[in-house]
Amino acid sequence: MTTAPATDSQFEERYRAMSSRDARFDGQFITGVHSTGIYCRPSCPATTPKRANVSFYLTAAAAHEAGLRACKRCLPDAVPGSPQWNIRDDLSAHAMRLIADGVVERAGVPGLAARLGYTPRHLTRVLQGELGAGPLALARAHRAQTARMLLIGTSMPMVDVAFAAGFGSVRQFNDTIASVYELTPTEVRARASARSGASSVGPAPVSEGTSISLRLPARAPFDGAGVLAFLGTRALPGVESWDGVTYTRAVRLPSGSAVIALRVDDASPTPAIACDASLTSLADLMPLVSRVRRLVDLDADAEVIDAVLRADDALADSVTRVPGIRVPGSVDPQETVFRTLVGQQVSVASARTALSRLTAAIGEPAVDAHTGWTLFPTPAQIADRGAEVLRGPASRIATILDVAERLDAGSLRVDVGMSTEELTAELTAVPGIGPWTAGYLAMRVLGSPDVLLTSDVAIRSGAARLGLPGEARALRARGAVWAPWRSYAGMHLWRATA
């Protein structure tokens, strides 16, 4: 089965969206046109194909498997990613998150399957049935998309592009680009330059430890300033900085460290984040891009979310004032766990003070080109020395140290390959961790879209300001109409408090 599972009504809905060239559906599905042998984004300006010649796919990999190549006119890979991998909470969605993070390149299909708790054979069967392509094909498509982004957005040498996109060899890189785009890598870059009327932009790293500039598209509308301000308000000196426009931080990645600077790309005609990154290893570029996209929630289906929330009179004004609100994510799930544990039930300022003290005392200095930056402490470092630095109630300190030991030993797992149910069960099994912590981490780490933290004092305060119930049980009942976007409603309630 190579097409996305679709009923007749789903086919008709997608066909209407494609016929109207509705850009809101770009990235949510792909149109395969068998009469021409290409696949397109829904908004492609080409002549509408006949129904009999069309198949719809959920992934570019499925279109590749069906023998189709990417349209050179609409560039279907140059759109925000599908929001489905956050909305869906099944095996296919978990696998797609990990594939985007580069797990197949680092650990192969067996490693991916082990992370998900299944055999490689079962995982392949599920992905083939659900998405029309197995894990190797999905990873190959993701490498091709990363390579195209680098070819048109930077002047990196071809060898560096191949390595940074996760290819094992230059020959594999050349063959894949030719197969997917029916162009050589050089031709992909030349066509992009001709289209823009300028040469490719960005630094041209020729060795590791240098810099790269990328433009990461967002699904409109996009409250980029708001999500960066949320992160910047909580910035830890040495690890992060915030000047009101640019959010900068040090990041620990699979092959080394990086320092990233994020800002809203005001020069772009469509919503986007400008990302300047300095990496120890170019092999970390794919996971870095994936994590930045999740950190600032670039793929959220903002049109749909806003429509649901605006239908409630109590939220309508807030949605009008702040269209495209985002739920901030995480570039390091384990770091987010500790920041959450230290910061719960205290003010943002108090949490920053405590976390800054912890980081300054036991954080690991970044090296090489990142001198002057500090990496947030690992679980092992916190388990070893956290007791010397942490202040506050003894029970909270005990929980933090217990979590550090469990994460270090592998008996507690927190990563994007988990379901909300799995993450909640693992966290709440730890003494001292309750539903608020588990829910908050599901939002930040997994991007779970339907979590309403009704026990949160600030959430209830914001609700009261908007004329909503201020009591937890009543707010929970009232908020049922916001499903499945209660996480985004919660962001509006937090904003009302501020």
C-alpha positions in Angstrom: 0.0 0.0 0.0 1.6 3.2 -1.2 -1.1 5.8 -0.7 -2.1 7.5 2.5 -5.1 5.7 4.0 -8.0 7.8 2.8 -11.8 7.4 2.6 -13.7 8.7 -0.4 -14.6 11.8 1.6 -10.9 12.4 2.6 -9.9 12.0 -1.1 -12.6 14.6 -2.1 -11.5 17.0 0.7 -7.9 16.8 -0.4 -8.8 17.1 -4.1 -10.8 20.2 -3.4 -7.9 21.7 -1.4 -5.5 20.9 -4.2 -7.9 22.3 -6.9 -8.2 25.5 -5.0 -4.5 25.7 -4.5 -5.0 26.2 -0.7 -1.5 26.8 0.8 -2.8 25.9 4.3 -2.6 22.3 3.3 1.1 22.4 2.2 3.0 19.9 4.2 -0.1 18.1 5.4 -0.3 15.8 2.4 1.4 15.4 -1.0 -0.3 15.2 -4.4 1.0 12.5 -6.6 0.3 13.0 -10.3 0.8 9.7 -12.1 0.3 11.1 -15.6 3.4 13.3 -15.2 5.3 11.2 -12.7 5.7 14.1 -10.2 4.5 14.9 -6.7 3.5 18.4 -5.7 2.4 20.5 -2.7 -1.4 21.2 -2.6 -0.9 24.8 -3.6 1.1 24.0 -6.8 0.1 26.5 -9.5 0.1 23.8 -12.3 -3.0 22.8 -14.1 -5.3 20.7 -11.9 -4.9 17.0 -12.8 -7.8 14.6 -13.4 -9.0 12.7 -10.4 -8.1 9.4 -12.0 -4.4 10.4 -12.3 -4.1 11.5 -8.6 -3.0 9.8 -5.4 -2.5 11.5 -2.1 0.4 10.6 0.2 1.3 11.5 3.8 5.0 11.6 3.2 7.5 12.4 0.4 9.0 9.0 0.9 5.8 7.3 0.0 5.7 9.3 -3.2 9.3 8.3 -4.0 8.4 4.7 -3.4 5.6 5.0 -5.9 8.2 6.1 -8.5 7.4 9.9 -8.4 9.9 12.8 -8.3 9.5 16.2 -6.7 7.9 19.0 -8.8 10.6 21.5 -9.9 8.0 24.3 -10.0 6.4 24.2 -6.5 9.3 22.5 -4.6 7.1 20.4 -2.3 9.9 19.9 0.2 10.3 23.6 0.9 7.3 23.9 3.2 6.8 23.6 7.0 6.7 20.0 8.2 3.4 18.1 8.8 1.7 18.9 12.1 0.5 15.3 12.2 3.6 14.0 14.0 2.7 16.1 17.1 -1.1 15.6 16.8 -0.9 11.9 16.4 0.3 9.8 19.4 0.8 6.5 17.7 3.8 4.4 16.6 4.1 6.0 13.2 4.2 9.5 14.7 6.8 8.5 17.3 8.9 7.0 14.6 8.7 10.1 12.4 9.9 12.3 15.3 13.0 10.1 15.8 13.7 9.8 12.1 13.7 13.6 11.8 16.1 13.6 14.7 18.6 11.5 12.7 18.2 8.3 14.7 18.4 6.0 11.6 21.7 7.7 10.6 23.2 7.2 14.0 21.8 3.8 15.0 20.2 2.3 12.0 16.7 0.7 11.8 17.5 -1.7 14.6 18.4 1.2 16.9 15.2 3.1 15.9 13.1 0.0 16.6 14.8 -0.5 19.9 14.0 3.1 21.0 10.4 2.4 20.2 10.2 -1.0 21.8 9.4 -3.1 18.7 11.2 -5.4 16.3 12.6 -3.9 13.1 10.2 -6.1 11.1 7.1 -5.0 12.9 8.2 -1.3 12.7 8.7 -1.6 9.0 5.4 -3.3 8.5 3.5 -0.6 10.5 5.2 2.3 8.7 4.7 0.7 5.3 1.1 0.2 6.0 0.4 3.6 7.6 2.7 5.9 5.6 3.5 4.0 2.4 7.2 3.7 3.1 9.5 1.9 5.6 12.0 3.6 7.9 14.9 3.5 5.5 12.9 5.2 2.8 11.5 7.8 5.2 15.1 8.5 6.4 16.3 8.8 2.8 13.6 11.3 2.0 14.4 13.3 5.1 18.1 13.4 4.1 17.1 14.6 0.6 15.0 17.4 2.1 17.8 18.5 4.4 20.3 18.4 1.5 18.0 20.6 -0.7 17.7 23.1 2.1 21.4 23.4 2.4 22.0 23.5 -1.4 19.6 26.4 -1.9 20.2 28.2 1.4 24.0 28.1 1.7 27.2 28.0 -0.3 28.5 25.0 1.5 30.8 22.7 -0.6 29.0 19.6 -1.9 31.0 17.2 0.3 29.9 19.2 3.4 26.3 19.2 2.2 26.4 15.4 1.8 27.9 14.9 5.2 25.6 17.4 7.0 22.5 15.9 5.5 23.4 12.4 6.8 24.6 10.7 3.6 27.2 8.0 4.0 29.0 8.9 0.8 29.1 11.6 -1.9 27.9 9.0 -4.4 24.9 8.1 -2.3 24.2 11.9 -2.0 24.4 12.4 -5.8 22.3 9.4 -6.6 19.5 10.3 -4.1 19.3 14.0 -5.2 19.1 12.9 -8.9 16.4 10.3 -8.1 14.2 12.6 -6.0 14.6 15.9 -7.9 15.8 14.6 -11.4 18.6 17.2 -11.0 22.2 17.0 -9.9 23.1 18.8 -6.7 24.8 21.5 -8.7 21.7 22.0 -10.8 19.5 22.2 -7.7 21.7 25.0 -6.4 21.9 26.8 -9.8 18.1 26.7 -10.3 17.5 28.2 -6.9 20.1 30.9 -7.6 18.4 31.7 -10.9 15.0 31.8 -9.4 16.1 34.2 -6.6 18.2 36.3 -9.0 21.2 36.0 -6.6 23.8 33.6 -5.5 23.2 31.2 -2.7 23.3 32.8 0.7 25.0 31.9 3.9 28.5 31.0 5.1 30.3 28.2 3.4 31.8 25.9 6.1 34.6 23.9 4.8 35.5 22.2 8.0 33.8 21.3 11.3 33.5 23.9 14.0 32.2 26.7 11.7 28.9 28.4 11.2 25.9 28.2 9.0 22.8 30.3 8.5 19.4 28.8 7.7 15.8 30.0 7.2 13.3 27.6 8.8 9.7 28.1 7.4 6.8 28.2 9.8 3.1 27.5 9.2 1.1 30.7 9.2 0.0 32.6 11.3 3.1 32.4 13.5 3.6 34.2 16.9 7.3 33.9 16.6 8.0 36.9 18.8 5.9 35.4 21.6 7.5 32.0 21.7 11.0 33.5 21.6 10.0 35.8 24.5 8.8 32.9 26.5 12.1 31.2 26.1 14.1 34.4 26.6 12.3 35.3 29.8 13.6 32.0 31.3 17.1 32.3 29.8 19.9 31.1 32.1 23.1 33.2 32.0 25.9 31.3 30.3 23.6 28.7 28.7 21.2 31.2 27.1 20.9 34.9 26.3 18.0 37.1 25.2 18.2 40.7 23.9 14.5 41.1 23.1 14.9 40.1 19.5 17.4 37.2 19.4 17.4 34.1 21.6 20.8 32.4 21.7 21.8 29.3 23.6 24.3 26.4 23.8 23.0 23.0 22.9 24.3 19.5 23.5 24.0 17.3 20.4 24.8 13.7 19.5 28.3 14.4 18.2 29.2 17.6 20.1 27.9 21.0 21.0 26.4 23.9 19.1 25.4 27.5 19.7 22.3 28.7 18.0 20.8 32.2 17.6 17.1 32.4 16.7 15.1 35.4 15.6 12.0 36.0 13.6 12.9 36.5 9.9 11.3 39.8 9.2 12.8 39.9 5.7 11.0 36.7 4.7 7.7 37.1 2.7 6.3 34.1 4.6 6.6 33.3 8.3 10.0 31.9 9.2 12.8 31.7 11.9 16.3 32.7 11.0 18.7 30.3 12.6 22.4 31.0 12.8 24.3 28.0 14.2 27.8 27.2 15.1 28.4 23.4 15.3 31.2 21.2 16.5 30.2 18.6 14.0 28.2 19.0 10.7 26.8 15.5 11.4 24.6 17.2 14.0 22.9 19.6 11.6 19.9 17.3 10.9 19.0 16.7 14.6 19.6 20.4 15.3 17.1 21.5 12.7 14.6 19.0 13.9 15.0 20.2 17.5 14.8 23.9 16.6 11.6 23.3 14.7 10.1 21.5 17.7 11.5 24.2 20.1 9.5 27.0 18.5 6.6 24.8 17.2 7.0 25.7 13.6 4.7 23.0 12.2 1.6 23.7 14.3 -1.6 23.9 12.2 -2.3 27.5 13.4 -5.2 28.2 11.1 -7.2 25.2 12.5 -6.1 25.8 16.1 -7.1 29.5 16.0 -10.5 28.6 14.4 -11.4 26.3 17.2 -10.3 28.6 20.0 -11.8 31.7 18.4 -15.2 30.0 18.4 -15.2 30.4 22.2 -16.2 34.0 23.0 -14.0 34.0 26.1 -10.9 33.4 24.0 -11.9 35.2 20.8 -10.2 38.5 21.7 -7.0 36.8 22.8 -6.8 34.8 19.6 -7.4 38.0 17.5 -4.7 39.8 19.4 -2.2 36.9 19.2 -2.9 34.8 16.1 -0.7 31.7 15.7 0.3 31.3 19.3 2.8 28.5 19.9 3.6 26.0 22.6 7.4 26.2 23.3 9.2 22.9 23.0 12.5 21.5 24.0 16.0 21.0 22.4 17.0 18.7 25.3 14.3 16.6 27.0 16.5 15.8 30.1 17.4 19.4 30.6 13.7 20.3 30.4 12.9 17.7 33.1 15.3 19.4 35.6 14.2 22.9 34.7 10.6 21.8 35.3 11.4 20.1 38.6 13.4 23.1 39.9 10.9 25.7 38.6 7.6 24.2 39.8 5.7 26.1 42.5 8.2 29.0 42.4 8.3 32.2 40.3 10.2 32.4 37.0 12.8 34.7 38.6 13.3 32.3 41.5 13.7 29.3 39.1 16.2 31.3 37.0 18.3 32.0 40.1 18.3 28.4 41.3 19.0 27.0 37.8 21.7 29.6 37.1 23.4 28.6 40.4 23.3 24.9 39.4 24.6 25.5 35.9 27.4 27.7 37.1 28.5 25.2 39.7 28.4 21.9 37.8 27.6 22.7 34.1 30.0 21.6 31.5 31.9 24.4 29.6 31.4 24.2 25.9 34.6 23.8 24.0 36.3 24.8 20.7 34.4 27.5 18.9 31.9 27.7 21.7 34.2 28.9 24.5 32.3 31.2 26.9 29.2 29.1 26.7 28.0 26.5 29.2 26.1 23.3 28.6 23.3 22.5 31.0 24.4 19.8 33.5 23.8 16.2 32.5 21.9 13.8 34.7 25.2 12.2 35.8 26.6 15.6 36.9 23.4 16.4 38.8 23.3 13.0 40.5 27.0 13.4 41.5 27.1 17.0 42.7 23.6 18.3 42.7 23.2 17.9 46.5 26.0 20.4 47.0 24.2 23.2 45.0 20.5 22.6 45.2 18.5 24.6 47.7 14.9 24.3 48.9 12.6 21.7 50.5 14.4 18.4 51.2 11.7 16.4 49.4 12.1 18.4 46.2 15.9 18.0 46.3 15.4 14.2 46.9 13.1 14.0 43.8 15.6 15.9 41.6 18.5 13.6 42.7 16.4 10.5 42.3 15.3 11.5 38.8 19.0 12.3 37.9 20.1 8.8 39.0 17.2 7.2 37.1 17.9 9.1 33.9 21.6 8.4 34.1 21.0 4.6 34.7 18.4 4.4 32.0 15.6 3.3 34.3 13.7 6.5 33.4 13.3 7.5 29.8 12.1 10.9 28.5 12.4 11.4 24.8 10.3 12.4 21.7 9.8 8.7 20.7 7.4 8.2 23.6 3.6 8.5 23.7 1.9 10.9 26.1 0.6 7.9 28.0 4.0 6.3 28.3 5.7 9.5 29.4 3.0 10.2 32.0 3.2 6.7 33.4 7.0 6.8 33.7 7.1 10.2 35.3 4.3 9.7 37.8 5.8 6.4 38.9 8.7 8.5 40.5 7.9 9.6 44.0 7.4 13.4 44.1 6.3 13.8 40.5 2.6 14.6 40.0 0.2 15.2 37.1 1.2 18.9 36.6 4.9 18.0 36.0 3.9 15.1 33.7 1.5 17.3 31.7 3.9 20.2 31.4 6.7 17.9 30.1 4.3 16.2 27.7 3.7 19.7 26.2 7.3 20.8 26.1 9.0 17.5 25.2 6.4 15.7 23.0 4.6 18.7 21.7 1.3 17.2 23.0 -1.4 19.6 21.8 -4.2 18.8 24.2 -2.9 19.3 27.8 -4.7 21.8 30.0 -2.9 22.3 33.3 -5.9 23.3 35.4 -3.9 22.9 38.7 -1.6 25.7 37.6 -2.2 28.9 39.5 -1.2 31.2 36.6 -3.5 29.3 34.2 -6.5 29.6 36.6 -5.6 33.3 37.2 -5.6 33.9 33.4 -8.9 32.1 33.0 -10.5 34.3 35.6 -9.3 37.4 33.9 -11.0 36.2 30.7 -14.2 35.4 32.5 -13.7 31.7 32.6 -13.9 29.5 35.7 -11.0 30.0 38.1 -11.5 26.7 39.9 -9.7 23.6 38.5 -12.6 21.2 38.1 -14.9 23.8 36.6 -12.1 25.0 34.2 -11.4 21.4 33.1 -15.1 20.9 32.3 -15.3 24.3 30.5 -12.1 23.7 28.5 -13.4 20.5 27.0 -14.7 22.5 24.0 -11.1 23.5 23.2 -10.0 19.9 22.5 -7.8 18.8 20.8 -6.0 22.1 21.2 -6.1 22.7 25.0 -2.3 23.2 25.2 -2.7 26.3 23.0 -5.7 27.5 25.0 -3.4 27.2 28.0 -0.8 29.5 26.4 -3.6 32.1 25.9 -4.5 31.8 29.6 -0.8 32.2 30.6 -0.6 35.2 28.3 -3.7 36.7 30.0 -2.0 36.5 33.4 1.1 38.2 32.1 
